[in-house]
Amino acid sequence: MRLLIVTQAVDTQDPVLGFFHRWIEEFSKHCQSVHVICLKEGRHSLPTNVEVYSLGKEHVSRISYLVSRIKYALRFYKYIWILRKEYDAVFVHMNPEYVLLGGKFWRLWGKKIGLWYVHRQHSLMLTIAGLFANIIFTSASGSIGLKNSKIKIVGHGIDTGRFSSVPMKAMNNSAPRIVSVGRITPIKSLETIINAVALLRAGGVPAKLDLIGSPVMEGDVAYEKNLHVLVEKNNAGGYVSFLGSIQNDKMPAVYAGYDVSINACPDGGIDKAVLESMAAGIPVLVSNKSFSDYLGKYAQDFTFAFADAENLAQRIRALLARTDVMEVKHVLRKGAEARADVGALIPVIIAAYGSGTKTNHNAGNQL
């Protein structure tokens, strides 16, 4: 199969999308050729059968929002047209707007369209994109705010080898370092974690909390400000730190410096930060029951009630009191390797397109 991928960034150092570089590498193993259209191109080192085409965001400085969007759209149309004889199928990552822009042409040219989408929020754009897409890939039943018979649940994929390459260390039970990784946004319920750590310290456990991630949307910025107010109100500045975003390729070593990872999102999608923590051998506490299968026999002990700081504090205390922590670390790591490796995910995605995509390019060749 010859594949066209559309994504936001191709950059190993991107704190949010750096992981996708590994996905492209894996796609290249199963495809004759891979063409990637990205909004922004950064540092990358990809196989010889991969070509990257940027829409140019990395070069934009003070161009107005509208002008830049018009330029991106024109370049997008140029690339999908000049490459139309070079790909049989399309894989759009997390951006349904590209399916709206290119869907009618891809359908006309006989290209099978796959959309990867992992977000709980429903939108009209997603609904319309679903009409054009042949397949909609998502990680779990609750990870997409759309009802559509085209949805295919395939799990998630991270480079488990990169995270599991970091040696595991013994847990610091007396003064644990706690981390929460991901975008600073209300759905992360970070106030629950901050309050839980405050309860731990009030009970004599000198835990410290680092929040790794940055706000993206305007509402996220306001939320982060509210978190800073909460930290100040609790006099927690000495033990709660906002570290901002960290390059994805540095995260394996970063995880290794912590004793506990916490994800306070509600039930729904599979957050890759949880899978990364598991692969790194870091015990992880979650409030999202979608991770029950991933956590296996530890699911009950490592799941807390959503937005319940007291229950989370109890779970942390219980974890610190365990005598089998090294066994827990090994089991979680093996679980991530078995269920969440990108090397297993990509063949499933490729197979979903079916063998028919190998001949679909004939329609495009006639134009």
N, C-alpha and C positions, 0 to 999 in steps of 0.2 A: 504493500500500500504506500502511496505517496501522499503525505499529510501536510495540510496547512494548519498551523497553530496561530491563534490570535490571543495575545495576553497583554497585560499592562507593562511589565518590565522583564527584561533579560539582564540580570545583574546579580552576581553572586553576593554582592555586598548590600543589596537592598534588605532592610530589616524585616520587611513584611513578605516580599515576593522572592527573596534570594533562593528559597527552597525550590522554586519552579525550574531553576537551571538543571537540577537533578532530574526532574520530570522529562525535560527535553532530551537529556542524555539517554534516558531509558526509552523514550519514544523512538529515538534514532536506531536503537538496536533491533526494533521490530518493523521498521519502515525502510523502503528503498531510499526515500529522501524525505527531508523535513524542511519546510519553509516556515519561518516564524515572523509574523508581523507583530511588533510591540510598540506601545506608546512611547517607551523610553528604553534606550539601550545603554548599558553600562559595561562593567567588566564581565567577561565570560570566556570560556574555553570549551568549545563544543566540537563534536566529531565532524569529519570532513563532509558528511552527507547532510549537514545542517547549514542553512543560510538564514541570516537574520536581517530583517528590514525594519528600520525604525520610522515611526511617524514623526519623530523629531522633538519630543518634549525636552530632551536633555539639552537642546540648543535654545529653547525659548527662555527669554528673560523678562522683558517688559511689554510684550505683545498683549493686547487686550484679550480677555477671555473668549469673546465671540470670534475674533480674528484667528486665534490659535485653534479653536475648535473647527473652524472652516478649513484651515490648512491641514489639520489631522484627517478630516473626512476626505478631502481631495486626494491626499497621499494614500489613504486606505483604499479608495476606489482604484487608484492607479495600480497599486500592488496586486489587488485581487484580479484585476484585468490582465496585466502583463504576465502574471504567473498562472493564469487559468488552465493552461495545458500542462502544468507541472505538478498538479495535485489532484487526487481523486476524492479526498474527504477533508472535512474541516473540523477542528477541535477548538472551540472558543472557551477560554478560561475566565470565569467569574464576571464577564461583561456582556450581559444580554443586548446592550445597545449595538454591539458589533453584529449580532445576529439580525437585528432590525435593519441595519445598514446594508448588509451583504446577503441576507437570506433569500430575497427574491431572485438575485442573480445566481447564487449557488444552486438554488432549486432549478432554475432554468438550464444551468450548465450540467445538471445531473450529479452534483456533489452532495454527498451525505453529510449532514450537519449534526455535530455533537456539541452540547453546551454543558460545561461543568459549572454547577452553582451550589454554593453552600452558604445560605443566609436565610434566617427565619422570616424576615420581612417580605411581605408580598408587595408587588408593584404591577402597574399596568404594563410597564415595559417588559417585565418577565413573562406576563401572560401572553403578550403578542409574540415575543421571541419563541415561546413554546409552540406557537402555531407553525413557525418556520422550521424549528429544530426537528430532526428525526429521532434523536435520543437526548434525554436530559439526565446527566450523571449527577449524583449527589452522594454524600457520605453516610447518611442515616435517614430513617423515616421522618424524623423531626427536624431535619437540617435544611429544609426548603419550604418557603411559604407558598406553595403552589400544589394544586391537585391536577395531575395530568397523567394519562395512561402511558406516556412516553418516559416517565421517570424510571431510572434504573439505579438502585442502591448498590454501591460498589465499595463502600468503606473509604478510608483515607490512605494516603501514602507519604511516608517520610523516608529520608535516607537513614534507616536505623543503624547501618554500619558506621556512619560518621558519629552518631551520638553514643553508640555502645563501645566505641574505641577508647573512650575516656575511662580510666580506672575508677572503680567504685571505692569510696572511703567510708569509714565507720561514721555513724551518726553522732553528732554532738547533742546528747540528750539534755544536758544542763543549760546550754545557751544556744538553742537552735537558730540557724539562719533560714529564713523562710522567703520564698520567692513566688511571685505571680507574674506570668509572662503573657503579653498580648496587648492589643490596642486599648487605650484608655477610653472606655465608652460605658454608658450606664448598664448595658446588659451584662457586663462583667461583674457587677455588684461588688466592687472593690471596697466599698465602705464596710461590707460584712467582714472582710478579711482584716481591715484596719481595726475594727472594733473587737474582733476575736483576739488579735495580738495584744490589744490593751487589756483584755480580760486575763490573758496568760500572765502578763507582767504584774497585774494587780494580785495574782495568785502566787507570785514568787518565781515565775519562769521568765528570765531575761531574754526573751526572744527578740529578734530583729527581722524587719520585713523590708524587702526591696521590691518595688514595682517596676517592671521592665516593659516599656512600650510608650507610645505617644498618642495623643488625640489626633483625629483626622478631620472629622466634620466639625462644624461650628458648635453643635450641641455637645460634642465630646470635649471641646475646649472649656465650655462652661462647667461641665461635669468635673473636669480635672481641678478647676478652681474651687469647686465645692469640696473636693477631697482635701485640698490644702487647708481649707477652713476647718474641716473636721480634725485634721492632724493638729492644727494649732489649738483648737478647742480642747483636745485631749492631752495637750502638752507632749505630743508624740514625735516631735521633730527629731529627737535624739535616737529614735529606733525605727522610724518609717522613712524610707528614702525613695524618691522618684528618680530613676536612672535614665529615663528616656529610652529611645530605640537603640538597639545594638545590632550590628551587622550579623546577618544570619550565619555566615561562615564562622563566626566567633562563638556562637551559642553553645556548642558542645562543651567547651572549656568553662563557659559561664555557669551552666547547670551544675557542673562538678563541684562548684564552690558552695552549694546549698544542701541543706538537710531535708527540707520539705518543700514540695511545690503544691500550690493551691489554685484551683480553678473554680470560681464561684458562679459560673453561668447556670441558668435554669436548664431544665430538660430541653433537648433539641439536638443541635448539630454536634459533630465530632470535632472538637477544637484540637488542632495539631499540637499545641503547646503541651497538652496532657500526654500525647503519644511521645513527644520528644522527651519529656520528663521521665517517662517509663523506660524509654530506650537508654537514657543516660543513667538509669539505675537510681532515680530519685523517687522515694515514696510520694505519691500524689493523692491529695484529697479533693473530691469533686462533689458538686451538688446536682450534677446532670446524670440521671439514671441511664442515659444512653451508653455510658461507659461500663455498665455492669458486666457485660460479656468480656470486655477488655481486662477488667480487674479480677475477674474470676472469683476464686474463693475469698478474696479480700474485699469484694464489692461492698458488703454490708459495713465492714469496719472503716472503709475509706470513703464512704458517702455520707454527706451531712445534709440537713434540711436547708433548702434554698432560703437565703437571706436571714439565716438564724446564726448570729454570731456566737451565742452561748453553745449551741450544738457543735459548731465548728471548733470552738476552743476545747470542748470535751474530746472531740476526735483527735485533735493535736496532742492533748495530754496522754490519751490512750496510746497513740503512736510512739510517743517519746518513752513510754513505759514498756514497750515490747522488748523481748529478749531475742527475737528472731528477725531483726531488721535486715541483716545481710541476706538471709534467705528471701525475705520480701523483695529486696532489691533485685536479686537474680531472677526471681519468678516474674516480676514486672518487666524486666528487660527482655526475657525470653518471650513473654506475651506480646510485646510490641514487635519484636522481630518476626513472630509467627503471623500476626494479624494486620500489621500496619506498614509493611515495607513497600516502598515504591516499586521495587522489582517485581512484586506480585500484583500490584494494582494496575500497572500500565498494560500488561497482556490482557487483563479483563476488559479494559476500555477498548483496546484494539479489536478484540474478538466481537464486541458488541456491534461494531460497524458491519461485520459480515464480509464474506468473500466477494460479494457483489461490487464492493467499492473498487476492486481491482480493474473493473472495466468501465466504471462510470466516466472516466476521463474522455471516452469517445465522444460524449455529448459536447464537451467543451472544445474538443479538437475540431468540431464541425463549424464553430463560430469564427 
